[in-house]
Amino acid sequence: MKWFNKHLNWTVAISSGLATSLLVLIIFVIDKANSEVISLIMALPNILIVLGWGLISGWVLTRKKRSLAWVCLLLIPLGWIGLLLLKNNSPAEGEGQPQ
């Protein structure tokens, strides 16, 4: 967990890559199945992946001391790249703390 706190941009990139890979895999399974039942069953993991991706992005934004409204960038294609461009406003370790 400490690594993810230190490398917030990598956290966004890895989570978006994993989410995209899993979504493509689910879409492939649905396409090959040609069954409404399987399509409905596979919709649940699809929704959970998207919600998890949003939660991870929200966690990164709170660590960067940014508004959670920036999560709306995930609604547009390639919007997650905008999350990478946001500056980290949280103080670095040891900065701003009384000694």
N, CA, C and O atoms as a GROMACS GRO file, in nm:
protein
  396
    1MET      N    1   0.082  -0.119   0.000
    1MET     CA    2   0.000   0.000   0.000
    1MET      C    3   0.087   0.126   0.000
    1MET      O    4   0.049   0.228  -0.056
    2LYS      N    5   0.203   0.117   0.062
    2LYS     CA    6   0.291   0.232   0.068
    2LYS      C    7   0.338   0.272  -0.072
    2LYS      O    8   0.353   0.391  -0.102
    3TRP      N    9   0.361   0.172  -0.157
    3TRP     CA   10   0.405   0.200  -0.293
    3TRP      C   11   0.298   0.279  -0.368
    3TRP      O   12   0.330   0.374  -0.440
    4PHE      N   13   0.171   0.243  -0.351
    4PHE     CA   14   0.062   0.312  -0.419
    4PHE      C   15   0.047   0.455  -0.369
    4PHE      O   16   0.011   0.544  -0.447
    5ASN      N   17   0.075   0.480  -0.241
    5ASN     CA   18   0.072   0.617  -0.188
    5ASN      C   19   0.182   0.702  -0.250
    5ASN      O   20   0.163   0.821  -0.274
    6LYS      N   21   0.295   0.641  -0.274
    6LYS     CA   22   0.410   0.714  -0.327
    6LYS      C   23   0.399   0.738  -0.477
    6LYS      O   24   0.445   0.841  -0.526
    7HIS      N   25   0.339   0.645  -0.550
    7HIS     CA   26   0.331   0.651  -0.696
    7HIS      C   27   0.185   0.662  -0.739
    7HIS      O   28   0.129   0.566  -0.793
    8LEU      N   29   0.124   0.777  -0.717
    8LEU     CA   30  -0.018   0.794  -0.745
    8LEU      C   31  -0.049   0.786  -0.894
    8LEU      O   32  -0.151   0.728  -0.933
    9ASN      N   33   0.037   0.844  -0.978
    9ASN     CA   34   0.011   0.838  -1.122
    9ASN      C   35   0.020   0.695  -1.175
    9ASN      O   36  -0.057   0.655  -1.262
   10TRP      N   37   0.114   0.618  -1.122
   10TRP     CA   38   0.123   0.478  -1.163
   10TRP      C   39   0.000   0.401  -1.117
   10TRP      O   40  -0.046   0.309  -1.185
   11THR      N   41  -0.053   0.438  -1.002
   11THR     CA   42  -0.174   0.373  -0.953
   11THR      C   43  -0.289   0.394  -1.049
   11THR      O   44  -0.364   0.301  -1.079
   12VAL      N   45  -0.304   0.518  -1.099
   12VAL     CA   46  -0.410   0.547  -1.196
   12VAL      C   47  -0.385   0.470  -1.326
   12VAL      O   48  -0.478   0.411  -1.381
   13ALA      N   49  -0.262   0.470  -1.374
   13ALA     CA   50  -0.232   0.402  -1.501
   13ALA      C   51  -0.254   0.250  -1.490
   13ALA      O   52  -0.312   0.190  -1.580
   14ILE      N   53  -0.208   0.190  -1.382
   14ILE     CA   54  -0.224   0.046  -1.365
   14ILE      C   55  -0.371   0.010  -1.349
   14ILE      O   56  -0.418  -0.088  -1.408
   15SER      N   57  -0.444   0.087  -1.268
   15SER     CA   58  -0.586   0.054  -1.248
   15SER      C   59  -0.666   0.071  -1.377
   15SER      O   60  -0.756  -0.008  -1.404
   16SER      N   61  -0.634   0.173  -1.456
   16SER     CA   62  -0.707   0.190  -1.583
   16SER      C   63  -0.671   0.079  -1.681
   16SER      O   64  -0.757   0.033  -1.756
   17GLY      N   65  -0.546   0.037  -1.682
   17GLY     CA   66  -0.506  -0.073  -1.770
   17GLY      C   67  -0.573  -0.204  -1.732
   17GLY      O   68  -0.620  -0.278  -1.819
   18LEU      N   69  -0.577  -0.233  -1.602
   18LEU     CA   70  -0.643  -0.355  -1.557
   18LEU      C   71  -0.793  -0.351  -1.584
   18LEU      O   72  -0.851  -0.449  -1.630
   19ALA      N   73  -0.855  -0.236  -1.556
   19ALA     CA   74  -0.999  -0.223  -1.580
   19ALA      C   75  -1.031  -0.240  -1.727
   19ALA      O   76  -1.126  -0.310  -1.762
   20THR      N   77  -0.953  -0.178  -1.812
   20THR     CA   78  -0.978  -0.189  -1.956
   20THR      C   79  -0.959  -0.332  -2.004
   20THR      O   80  -1.038  -0.382  -2.083
   21SER      N   81  -0.854  -0.399  -1.957
   21SER     CA   82  -0.830  -0.538  -1.996
   21SER      C   83  -0.944  -0.629  -1.954
   21SER      O   84  -0.989  -0.713  -2.031
   22LEU      N   85  -0.990  -0.612  -1.831
   22LEU     CA   86  -1.099  -0.696  -1.783
   22LEU      C   87  -1.229  -0.668  -1.857
   22LEU      O   88  -1.305  -0.760  -1.887
   23LEU      N   89  -1.254  -0.540  -1.887
   23LEU     CA   90  -1.376  -0.506  -1.961
   23LEU      C   91  -1.373  -0.565  -2.102
   23LEU      O   92  -1.475  -0.616  -2.150
   24VAL      N   93  -1.259  -0.560  -2.167
   24VAL     CA   94  -1.247  -0.618  -2.302
   24VAL      C   95  -1.268  -0.769  -2.295
   24VAL      O   96  -1.333  -0.826  -2.383
   25LEU      N   97  -1.213  -0.834  -2.194
   25LEU     CA   98  -1.231  -0.978  -2.177
   25LEU      C   99  -1.379  -1.013  -2.157
   25LEU      O  100  -1.429  -1.108  -2.216
   26ILE      N  101  -1.447  -0.936  -2.074
   26ILE     CA  102  -1.589  -0.961  -2.050
   26ILE      C  103  -1.670  -0.939  -2.177
   26ILE      O  104  -1.760  -1.018  -2.208
   27ILE      N  105  -1.640  -0.834  -2.250
   27ILE     CA  106  -1.711  -0.809  -2.376
   27ILE      C  107  -1.687  -0.922  -2.475
   27ILE      O  108  -1.778  -0.962  -2.547
   28PHE      N  109  -1.565  -0.975  -2.479
   28PHE     CA  110  -1.533  -1.088  -2.567
   28PHE      C  111  -1.616  -1.211  -2.529
   28PHE      O  112  -1.670  -1.279  -2.617
   29VAL      N  113  -1.625  -1.239  -2.400
   29VAL     CA  114  -1.703  -1.355  -2.354
   29VAL      C  115  -1.850  -1.338  -2.390
   29VAL      O  116  -1.914  -1.432  -2.436
   30ILE      N  117  -1.903  -1.218  -2.368
   30ILE     CA  118  -2.044  -1.192  -2.400
   30ILE      C  119  -2.067  -1.208  -2.549
   30ILE      O  120  -2.169  -1.265  -2.590
   31ASP      N  121  -1.975  -1.160  -2.630
   31ASP     CA  122  -1.991  -1.167  -2.775
   31ASP      C  123  -1.990  -1.312  -2.824
   31ASP      O  124  -2.068  -1.349  -2.912
   32LYS      N  125  -1.902  -1.394  -2.768
   32LYS     CA  126  -1.892  -1.533  -2.811
   32LYS      C  127  -2.006  -1.620  -2.757
   32LYS      O  128  -2.038  -1.723  -2.817
   33ALA      N  129  -2.067  -1.581  -2.646
   33ALA     CA  130  -2.168  -1.664  -2.584
   33ALA      C  131  -2.301  -1.662  -2.659
   33ALA      O  132  -2.369  -1.764  -2.667
   34ASN      N  133  -2.339  -1.549  -2.714
   34ASN     CA  134  -2.466  -1.534  -2.784
   34ASN      C  135  -2.584  -1.581  -2.698
   34ASN      O  136  -2.678  -1.641  -2.750
   35SER      N  137  -2.579  -1.554  -2.570
   35SER     CA  138  -2.685  -1.593  -2.480
   35SER      C  139  -2.723  -1.474  -2.392
   35SER      O  140  -2.636  -1.405  -2.339
   36GLU      N  141  -2.853  -1.451  -2.379
   36GLU     CA  142  -2.898  -1.339  -2.296
   36GLU      C  143  -2.867  -1.362  -2.149
   36GLU      O  144  -2.837  -1.268  -2.077
   37VAL      N  145  -2.874  -1.486  -2.105
   37VAL     CA  146  -2.846  -1.517  -1.965
   37VAL      C  147  -2.701  -1.485  -1.930
   37VAL      O  148  -2.674  -1.422  -1.828
   38ILE      N  149  -2.609  -1.527  -2.015
   38ILE     CA  150  -2.468  -1.498  -1.990
   38ILE      C  151  -2.442  -1.349  -1.999
   38ILE      O  152  -2.360  -1.296  -1.923
   39SER      N  153  -2.510  -1.281  -2.089
   39SER     CA  154  -2.494  -1.136  -2.100
   39SER      C  155  -2.536  -1.067  -1.971
   39SER      O  156  -2.470  -0.974  -1.925
   40LEU      N  157  -2.645  -1.112  -1.912
   40LEU     CA  158  -2.691  -1.053  -1.786
   40LEU      C  159  -2.597  -1.088  -1.671
   40LEU      O  160  -2.570  -1.003  -1.585
   41ILE      N  161  -2.548  -1.211  -1.669
   41ILE     CA  162  -2.455  -1.252  -1.563
   41ILE      C  163  -2.325  -1.173  -1.572
   41ILE      O  164  -2.270  -1.133  -1.469
   42MET      N  165  -2.275  -1.151  -1.691
   42MET     CA  166  -2.148  -1.080  -1.709
   42MET      C  167  -2.162  -0.930  -1.691
   42MET      O  168  -2.062  -0.859  -1.680
   43ALA      N  169  -2.285  -0.879  -1.688
   43ALA     CA  170  -2.304  -0.736  -1.667
   43ALA      C  171  -2.264  -0.696  -1.525
   43ALA      O  172  -2.214  -0.585  -1.504
   44LEU      N  173  -2.285  -0.783  -1.428
   44LEU     CA  174  -2.250  -0.751  -1.289
   44LEU      C  175  -2.100  -0.729  -1.270
   44LEU      O  176  -2.063  -0.626  -1.213
   45PRO      N  177  -2.012  -0.819  -1.316
   45PRO     CA  178  -1.869  -0.789  -1.304
   45PRO      C  179  -1.829  -0.662  -1.379
   45PRO      O  180  -1.740  -0.589  -1.336
   46ASN      N  181  -1.895  -0.638  -1.491
   46ASN     CA  182  -1.868  -0.518  -1.569
   46ASN      C  183  -1.895  -0.393  -1.485
   46ASN      O  184  -1.812  -0.302  -1.481
   47ILE      N  185  -2.008  -0.390  -1.419
   47ILE     CA  186  -2.045  -0.277  -1.334
   47ILE      C  187  -1.949  -0.265  -1.216
   47ILE      O  188  -1.908  -0.155  -1.180
   48LEU      N  189  -1.913  -0.378  -1.155
   48LEU     CA  190  -1.822  -0.376  -1.041
   48LEU      C  191  -1.683  -0.325  -1.079
   48LEU      O  192  -1.620  -0.254  -1.002
   49ILE      N  193  -1.636  -0.361  -1.198
   49ILE     CA  194  -1.506  -0.313  -1.244
   49ILE      C  195  -1.508  -0.162  -1.261
   49ILE      O  196  -1.414  -0.093  -1.219
   50VAL      N  197  -1.613  -0.110  -1.322
   50VAL     CA  198  -1.622   0.035  -1.344
   50VAL      C  199  -1.633   0.108  -1.210
   50VAL      O  200  -1.570   0.212  -1.192
   51LEU      N  201  -1.711   0.055  -1.116
   51LEU     CA  202  -1.722   0.118  -0.984
   51LEU      C  203  -1.588   0.112  -0.910
   51LEU      O  204  -1.549   0.210  -0.845
   52GLY      N  205  -1.518   0.000  -0.918
   52GLY     CA  206  -1.387  -0.012  -0.854
   52GLY      C  207  -1.287   0.086  -0.911
   52GLY      O  208  -1.208   0.146  -0.838
   53TRP      N  209  -1.292   0.102  -1.043
   53TRP     CA  210  -1.203   0.198  -1.108
   53TRP      C  211  -1.232   0.340  -1.060
   53TRP      O  212  -1.141   0.418  -1.036
   54GLY      N  213  -1.360   0.372  -1.046
   54GLY     CA  214  -1.398   0.503  -0.994
   54GLY      C  215  -1.354   0.523  -0.850
   54GLY      O  216  -1.309   0.632  -0.814
   55LEU      N  217  -1.365   0.419  -0.768
   55LEU     CA  218  -1.322   0.429  -0.629
   55LEU      C  219  -1.171   0.448  -0.618
   55LEU      O  220  -1.124   0.528  -0.538
   56ILE      N  221  -1.096   0.374  -0.697
   56ILE     CA  222  -0.950   0.390  -0.696
   56ILE      C  223  -0.911   0.530  -0.741
   56ILE      O  224  -0.822   0.592  -0.683
   57SER      N  225  -0.977   0.579  -0.845
   57SER     CA  226  -0.947   0.715  -0.893
   57SER      C  227  -0.984   0.818  -0.788
   57SER      O  228  -0.913   0.917  -0.770
   58GLY      N  229  -1.095   0.797  -0.718
   58GLY     CA  230  -1.134   0.887  -0.609
   58GLY      C  231  -1.033   0.885  -0.496
   58GLY      O  232  -1.002   0.989  -0.439
   59TRP      N  233  -0.981   0.768  -0.464
   59TRP     CA  234  -0.879   0.756  -0.360
   59TRP      C  235  -0.754   0.833  -0.399
   59TRP      O  236  -0.695   0.903  -0.316
   60VAL      N  237  -0.713   0.821  -0.526
   60VAL     CA  238  -0.595   0.894  -0.574
   60VAL      C  239  -0.619   1.044  -0.565
   60VAL      O  240  -0.529   1.119  -0.525
   61LEU      N  241  -0.738   1.088  -0.603
   61LEU     CA  242  -0.768   1.232  -0.597
   61LEU      C  243  -0.765   1.284  -0.454
   61LEU      O  244  -0.717   1.395  -0.431
   62THR      N  245  -0.814   1.206  -0.358
   62THR     CA  246  -0.808   1.253  -0.219
   62THR      C  247  -0.663   1.259  -0.171
   62THR      O  248  -0.628   1.347  -0.092
   63ARG      N  249  -0.580   1.166  -0.216
   63ARG     CA  250  -0.438   1.169  -0.181
   63ARG      C  251  -0.367   1.289  -0.243
   63ARG      O  252  -0.272   1.342  -0.186
   64LYS      N  253  -0.414   1.331  -0.360
   64LYS     CA  254  -0.355   1.448  -0.426
   64LYS      C  255  -0.416   1.578  -0.376
   64LYS      O  256  -0.380   1.687  -0.422
   65LYS      N  257  -0.509   1.566  -0.281
   65LYS     CA  258  -0.581   1.682  -0.225
   65LYS      C  259  -0.656   1.757  -0.335
   65LYS      O  260  -0.648   1.880  -0.344
   66ARG      N  261  -0.727   1.683  -0.417
   66ARG     CA  262  -0.808   1.740  -0.525
   66ARG      C  263  -0.954   1.708  -0.500
   66ARG      O  264  -0.987   1.617  -0.424
   67SER      N  265  -1.041   1.784  -0.566
   67SER     CA  266  -1.185   1.764  -0.554
   67SER      C  267  -1.225   1.631  -0.620
   67SER      O  268  -1.168   1.592  -0.722
   68LEU      N  269  -1.322   1.564  -0.559
   68LEU     CA  270  -1.371   1.438  -0.616
   68LEU      C  271  -1.450   1.461  -0.744
   68LEU      O  272  -1.484   1.365  -0.814
   69ALA      N  273  -1.481   1.586  -0.776
   69ALA     CA  274  -1.551   1.616  -0.901
   69ALA      C  275  -1.466   1.578  -1.022
   69ALA      O  276  -1.519   1.558  -1.132
   70TRP      N  277  -1.336   1.569  -1.003
   70TRP     CA  278  -1.248   1.530  -1.114
   70TRP      C  279  -1.272   1.386  -1.158
   70TRP      O  280  -1.228   1.347  -1.267
   71VAL      N  281  -1.340   1.306  -1.078
   71VAL     CA  282  -1.373   1.168  -1.117
   71VAL      C  283  -1.462   1.169  -1.241
   71VAL      O  284  -1.466   1.071  -1.315
   72CYS      N  285  -1.533   1.279  -1.263
   72CYS     CA  286  -1.619   1.290  -1.382
   72CYS      C  287  -1.539   1.279  -1.511
   72CYS      O  288  -1.596   1.251  -1.617
   73LEU      N  289  -1.408   1.299  -1.505
   73LEU     CA  290  -1.325   1.281  -1.624
   73LEU      C  291  -1.331   1.138  -1.677
   73LEU      O  292  -1.306   1.115  -1.795
   74LEU      N  293  -1.365   1.044  -1.590
   74LEU     CA  294  -1.372   0.904  -1.633
   74LEU      C  295  -1.490   0.880  -1.726
   74LEU      O  296  -1.497   0.776  -1.791
   75LEU      N  297  -1.583   0.975  -1.733
   75LEU     CA  298  -1.700   0.958  -1.819
   75LEU      C  299  -1.670   0.985  -1.965
   75LEU      O  300  -1.749   0.948  -2.052
   76ILE      N  301  -1.557   1.049  -1.994
   76ILE     CA  302  -1.522   1.079  -2.133
   76ILE      C  303  -1.410   0.986  -2.178
   76ILE      O  304  -1.330   0.941  -2.095
   77PRO      N  305  -1.403   0.957  -2.307
   77PRO     CA  306  -1.295   0.870  -2.355
   77PRO      C  307  -1.157   0.931  -2.323
   77PRO      O  308  -1.135   1.050  -2.345
   78LEU      N  309  -1.069   0.850  -2.274
   78LEU     CA  310  -0.932   0.890  -2.237
   78LEU      C  311  -0.929   0.998  -2.130
   78LEU      O  312  -0.830   1.070  -2.117
   79GLY      N  313  -1.037   1.011  -2.055
   79GLY     CA  314  -1.042   1.110  -1.948
   79GLY      C  315  -0.948   1.080  -1.834
   79GLY      O  316  -0.907   1.170  -1.760
   80TRP      N  317  -0.912   0.951  -1.818
   80TRP     CA  318  -0.821   0.914  -1.710
   80TRP      C  319  -0.685   0.978  -1.728
   80TRP      O  320  -0.610   0.993  -1.631
   81ILE      N  321  -0.651   1.016  -1.851
   81ILE     CA  322  -0.523   1.084  -1.874
   81ILE      C  323  -0.523   1.220  -1.804
   81ILE      O  324  -0.418   1.265  -1.757
   82GLY      N  325  -0.639   1.283  -1.796
   82GLY     CA  326  -0.650   1.410  -1.724
   82GLY      C  327  -0.616   1.394  -1.577
   82GLY      O  328  -0.562   1.486  -1.516
   83LEU      N  329  -0.648   1.278  -1.519
   83LEU     CA  330  -0.612   1.254  -1.379
   83LEU      C  331  -0.462   1.249  -1.359
   83LEU      O  332  -0.411   1.288  -1.254
   84LEU      N  333  -0.390   1.203  -1.461
   84LEU     CA  334  -0.244   1.197  -1.452
   84LEU      C  335  -0.183   1.337  -1.455
   84LEU      O  336  -0.076   1.359  -1.399
   85LEU      N  337  -0.251   1.429  -1.521
   85LEU     CA  338  -0.196   1.563  -1.538
   85LEU      C  339  -0.219   1.653  -1.417
   85LEU      O  340  -0.160   1.760  -1.407
   86LEU      N  341  -0.305   1.610  -1.324
   86LEU     CA  342  -0.332   1.690  -1.206
   86LEU      C  343  -0.211   1.692  -1.113
   86LEU      O  344  -0.153   1.587  -1.083
   87LYS      N  345  -0.175   1.811  -1.069
   87LYS     CA  346  -0.062   1.826  -0.978
   87LYS      C  347  -0.100   1.775  -0.840
   87LYS      O  348  -0.214   1.788  -0.797
   88ASN      N  349  -0.005   1.717  -0.771
   88ASN     CA  350  -0.026   1.669  -0.636
   88ASN      C  351  -0.014   1.787  -0.540
   88ASN      O  352   0.094   1.845  -0.526
   89ASN      N  353  -0.125   1.823  -0.474
   89ASN     CA  354  -0.125   1.936  -0.382
   89ASN      C  355  -0.095   1.897  -0.238
   89ASN      O  356  -0.085   1.984  -0.151
   90SER      N  357  -0.081   1.769  -0.211
   90SER     CA  358  -0.052   1.728  -0.074
   90SER      C  359   0.096   1.752  -0.045
   90SER      O  360   0.180   1.735  -0.132
   91PRO      N  361   0.126   1.793   0.079
   91PRO     CA  362   0.267   1.817   0.112
   91PRO      C  363   0.346   1.687   0.112
   91PRO      O  364   0.294   1.581   0.149
   92ALA      N  365   0.471   1.696   0.069
   92ALA     CA  366   0.558   1.578   0.069
   92ALA      C  367   0.588   1.538   0.213
   92ALA      O  368   0.571   1.618   0.305
   93GLU      N  369   0.633   1.416   0.232
   93GLU     CA  370   0.666   1.370   0.367
   93GLU      C  371   0.771   1.460   0.429
   93GLU      O  372   0.875   1.487   0.369
   94GLY      N  373   0.743   1.506   0.549
   94GLY     CA  374   0.839   1.590   0.619
   94GLY      C  375   0.822   1.738   0.593
   94GLY      O  376   0.877   1.820   0.666
   95GLU      N  377   0.745   1.776   0.490
   95GLU     CA  378   0.724   1.918   0.460
   95GLU      C  379   0.601   1.968   0.535
   95GLU      O  380   0.502   1.896   0.547
   96GLY      N  381   0.607   2.088   0.583
   96GLY     CA  382   0.493   2.153   0.645
   96GLY      C  383   0.456   2.098   0.782
   96GLY      O  384   0.351   2.132   0.836
   97GLN      N  385   0.539   2.014   0.838
   97GLN     CA  386   0.512   1.960   0.970
   97GLN      C  387   0.611   2.020   1.069
   97GLN      O  388   0.730   2.029   1.041
   98PRO      N  389   0.560   2.060   1.186
   98PRO     CA  390   0.652   2.119   1.284
   98PRO      C  391   0.754   2.016   1.332
   98PRO      O  392   0.724   1.898   1.347
   99GLN      N  393   0.874   2.066   1.354
   99GLN     CA  394   0.981   1.975   1.396
   99GLN      C  395   1.005   1.984   1.543
   99GLN      O  396   1.092   1.915   1.596
   0.00000   0.00000   0.00000
